[in-house]
Amino acid sequence: MTTELLIFCDGGLGNRLNALYSGLALAAELNSKFRIGWPVNTWCGARFDEIFSAEWEIDSRLLSTYRDQSHGYQCFTHDALSASTLGEEFVSAYQFSSIESFCEKTREDGRPIFFYPALIPKWIPLESLLKAIRRTRIDDGIRSKARSFLLQDLGSKPFYGIHLRRTDLKVGYSDEEVDGLTCRYSKSSFFVCSDDERTEARAACNPNVRIRKKSHYVQKQDLSTNWQATMPDSDGRLYPSNVYRGSDSVKEALVDMLILGHGRVMNVGGSTFKNMAQLLARAAPVVDMVKPDPIDYWATADCIQHLNHSLEKINLVRSLVAKMEDDGRLKDAISILKSLATDSTDISAVIVFAEIGRLYFKLGRIADSRAWYLAALCLDPLNDVIRNNIALISERLKINGVQ
């Protein structure tokens, strides 16, 4: 029996493409009929046919409009809020161990499938995703803009790609880190794209950075408040996201995404935009380009996020700090250590405080160095190494006339 599949794509561009390609891969595995839910809302004001050339059945209704008929589906959603909007019990789209286990469960049930992930489930095979991307033709006008920039502005030469999200979600490099990175690798070319015009303009002050001027950017729903203000979306769901992505801004973002994936994309934690850019370029490149060698240059925010989810924090922080110290990024290393400094009841805090003291000393900030070493000594009063360091620092301060 053939199972019908509704592939529901909601959220921003990266989230929608995650759902679309995952659903198409699933439809191929199930050999099922499918239609695509693509609501036009605050998250994405572009219709499906403004982005793709595919001849498929598209339903532009909002998620909440399916509430009265959702009981007729097997519903697999991204989160509990999505399930609640449908009026269904939350069944995660990510829970399965393989695509075979998903197919087996849904075939046993027999009802049509409502499939709404916002991320690509790990159980979807990579090759199936790549095939789904190849069978979905992005609008020729969008691809043409990307091709022109790659050939003319970047000269078809290897480049590093950096995506900076600056509106409702802060991920990746700070502006200062972009400056440091592009200065350290001054002979390399960089493409920087962002949802914020001022961020792009600032990055472009670096001589080896190229940006693409866009006609439209993300806008605020409510101009009187900040980007992270909690706002209801078109379905009434509350998110800390004061954004409105009009049709033109979405299409501009897709051009950037196509360009970005042709370069060596730099580390950006939590970015569906970056991951999708790489998949698109791998499956269906706009032009054939060689990527430069990898650069290991972590964003401080990504390091902190990574540490917060690590069970081996001290071992990991030592390696991260050592790498940043080698790169001359002492202030960034201190920022990472300070993110761990609140756990003063743990013996690991002694190591963190002492490391901050050492780095401040290396920066020439002697008074700050002593303060952090004293904090470490309070937690470990018998530590002779710390005592000796404090004595040396105190002598330096006396020489400089500071008590």
N, C-alpha and C positions, 0 to 999 in steps of 0.2 A: 504494500500500500504506500502511495506517495504522500509524504507529509508536507503540508503547506507551511511556509515560513514568512513571518513578517519581521524584516530587519529594521529595527527602529534606531535612527541616528539622531542624537540630540546633543546639546552642549556646544562647545566651540568647535572650530574646524578640525583640530587634531582628534578630539573625542569622536566626532562624527565619522571621520575616515577610519578610525579604529573599529567602530561598529560596522561600517559598511563592508570593509574588506574581510573582517572576521565572519560576518553573515554570509557574504558571497562564497567564502571558502566552505562554510558549513552547508550551504545550499548545494554546492557541488558534491560534497560527501554524501548528503542525504538523497541526492538526485531529486530534489524537491522543487515545486513551484515556489516562487517568492515574489513579494512586493516590498517596496522600500518606504518606510516612514521617514519623512524629512520635513519636520515642522519649520516654518519660517517664524522666527521669534527673536527675542532680544539677544540670545546667544549667537545666532547666525541669521542675518537678514537676507541671505542669498538663497534663491530657489535651487533645487537640484539641477534643473536644466540650464542654469546660468553657469554651472561649474563643469558638468559632464555632458557628453554627447550620446550616452547610452539610451536605447529605446526600451525602457522598463516602466512598469506601473509604479507611479510615485504617489504617495498619500501625504499631503501637507498638513494634516490635522495635528493639533497639539496632543501631548501625552494624556492629559486629563480627559480628553474626549473619548478615549477608549474605555473609560471606567465602567460604563454600562455593559460592555460586551467582553470585558477581560476574562470573565469566568469561563468563556468558551475556549481560552487559550491555555497552553502551558507557558507560564510567564517566567522568564529568566532575566533578571535586571541587575543594574550596576550596584544599587544600594537600597537600603530600607526606605529612604525617602521616595525614590522612584516607584517602588512597589506600593507604597502608601498612596501615591498619586493615582495609581491604577486601581486601588482598592483591593489589592491582592497581598497574600502573605509573601514575605521576602524569600525568594529562592535565588541564590547568587549565580550569576552567569559564569563565575570563575572557579566553581567548586570541583569541577570534574578533573579526572586524572588523564584523560585522553579524549580525542574526538570520537573514538569508538564507544567509550562509555556514555558519552552524551547521546549518540545516535541510538544506542541500545535502550536507554531510559525513555527517550521521547517516542520511539517506535512502539514500545510497550503501552504507553498512554494513548497514543493515537490522535489526540487533539492537535490542532494547529499550534505552532510555536510562536510566541512573542519573544523575540531575542533582542535585548537592549543592554549591551555592554558599553562602557565609555572607554575602557582600556581593552587591549587585545588579550584575550584569555591565553594563558600559557599553554593550554592544551590544543590550541590551533597550530598545526604544523606550519613551519616557516615557508616551505615550498608551496603549500596551498594558499598562503597569503600572497606570495609573489604572483602566482597564477591569477588570483582574483584582481590584483592591481593591473595586470597586463590586459585583462578583458574589460577594463573600465576606462574608457577614453576621456581624459581631461580635455576640456574645451581648447580648441586649436589656438584661439586668441590668447589664452592664458599661457599656454606652452610657448607661443611665439615670443611673448614678452620675456619669458625666462631665457629662451634661446638667445635672443638679441643681447641681453645683458651678459650672459656667459661668454659669448663670442666677442662682443665689442668692448664692453667695460672691463671685463676680466681677461680678455685676450686669450681665452681658452687655456690659460696657464694654471698650474696647481695653486690652490688657495686653501686657507683655513676659514671655516664658517663659524660664526658666533651668533646665537639667538639670545636676545635680552628681553625678557618679559617684564614689563614695568608697571602695568596697570593694576589689575585685581589680584595678581600673584607675583611675588618677587622671587625669581629663581636665577641662578647663574651668577656671572661675574658682576661685581660693582663697576662703576665707571672708572674708578682708579685702577682696578685690576685689569681692565681692558687696556688702559694706558701702559701699565707695566708689562703686560704680555706682548703687545705690539711693539713696544720699545725694545724689549729683550730679543725679539725675533724680527729685527728691523729690516732684514733682507727678504722676509716672507710677505706674501700678500694675504690680506684678510677681507672677508665679506661680513659685515655686521648688519643684522636686521632686528627690528624691534617693533612693538606695538605703540611706541612712544616716539614722536617726531624729534623731541629735544635730545633724547638719548642717542638717536642715530646721528644727529648733527654734532654732538659732542665727540662721539667715536670718530667721526670723519675728520676731526682736527689732527688725528694721527696720519702722517703722510702715506703709510702703507695700508690704510683702511679704505675700502670702497663701500658705499651705501647706495641703495636705489631709492631715489625720491618717489614717494607715493602720492597719489592724488587724494587718498582718503585714509584716515586712521580710526582706531577705536574711539568711541565717544562715551561720555558719561550719560547714564539715564537721568541722574539728578545732578545738575551742575553745582548745586549749593553744598555738596558734601564730597568726601574723599572716595578714591577708587575702591577701597575695601569696605565701604559702608554696606550693611546688610540690606538687601533689596529683594522684593518678590520678583520672580521671573514671570514669563507669560502664563505659566501654569499655577502661579501662586506659591511656588516653592521658594523658601527663604535661603539665600546664599550671601556670604560676605563678598559681593561682587556687584559693583555699581557700573556695569558696562552695557553698552549697546553697540553691537557689531553690525553695521549696515551692510547691504549687499556689496557695495564697492570696496569697503574695507576688507571683507572676507576674500574677495577675488584678488586684491592686492597682497593679502597674506599668503594666498596659495602660490602666487608668483614667487614670493620670497622663499617659500617652502621648497619649491622646485629647484631654485638656485642653490639654496643652502646645502641640500643633500649631495650636490656634485663636488663639494669641498670636503676636506677633513674636518668634520664637525667636532668642535671643542666640547669639553665636559660641561654639561648643564643638567643638574639633578632635577628629577620630577618633570621633565619637559616632554609631553606627548608630541609637541611640534617638532622637536629635534629628531625623535625616534621615527616619526612618520616621514620626515624629509629624507632620512637615510634609506628607508624602505622604498620610497618612490623612485629614488635615483638608482637603487639596485635593481628594481624590477623593470623600470621603463625609463632609462635616462633620456634627457632631452638632447644632450650631445655627449659624445664619448670624451671623458676627461680623466687625466691621471691625478691621483690624490698625493699630496706631499706626505712625508714621513710623520708619524704621530708625535704630538707634543704632550708631555705630562705636566699640565699646569692647572691644578684644581682651583675652583672657586671656593673662597672661604665659607660662603653660605652652604655650599654642597658638602664641604668637609664636616661642618657642624651638624647638618642633617644626618650624614652618614654615621657620625659618632653617636648621635642620640639613639640610633637603632642597633648599635654594636654591643656585644657582650664582652668584648675584649678592648675596652676603651683605652686603657693605659698603653698597651702594646701598639694599638693602632695610632693613638695620638703621637707617640714617639716617632713613628715612621713618617707621619704627615708633617710634623714640625721639622724633622730633619730635612725633608724634601724642600719645604718652604724656606728653611734657613739656607740651604744650598742655592736656592734661586734668589737669595737676597731679600726675601719677603718677611722680614722680622716682625713687622707690625701685623701682618696677616696671621703669622704663627701665634702671636700674643692674643689676637682675637679668638682664635680657635681654643687656646688654653683657657681663656676667661669664660668661654661658654660652659666649661666644666667646673669652674671654680666655686660654684654654689654648693657643691656637695662636700661641705667642710667636716662632716662626721666620718668620712671614709679616709683610710690611710692613704689612698691614692691622691687625695687633695694635697698632701705634703709634697708629692712629686710635681703636681701641677703648679702649686704656688712657687716652688723652688725654680721650676723651669721658666716661669714668667719673670722671676727675679734675675735669672741668668740672661734672658733675652733683653731685658731692660738695661742691664749692665753693658751688654754688647752694643746697644743703641746709644750708650753714653748718658742715659737717664738714671744717674746714680741714686738719687733720692727714691725714685720709684722702685729701683732694684732692691734697696734696703727694706722698704716697706713690705714687699712681697716675701722676701726672705724671712723677715720677722714674723709674718703671718704663718709661714711654714714652720718656724721654730716653736710657735705657740702650740701647734698640733703635735710636734715631735721634739720636746725640750732636750732630749739627750742626744740629738743628732749633731755629732761633732763637725761633720762636713759643712752643714748649714751655719753652725757657729763660726767656723773659720772664715766662711765667705762673708758673713756679716762684719766680722772684725776687719777684714781687708777693705770692705766697702766703707766702713766708718772711718778708717784711716784716709781713704781717698777723699771723703767729704770734708775731713778736717783740713787736708791740704788745700782744698778749694774754698775753705772758710765757711763751711756749713756744719752746724752742730747736729 
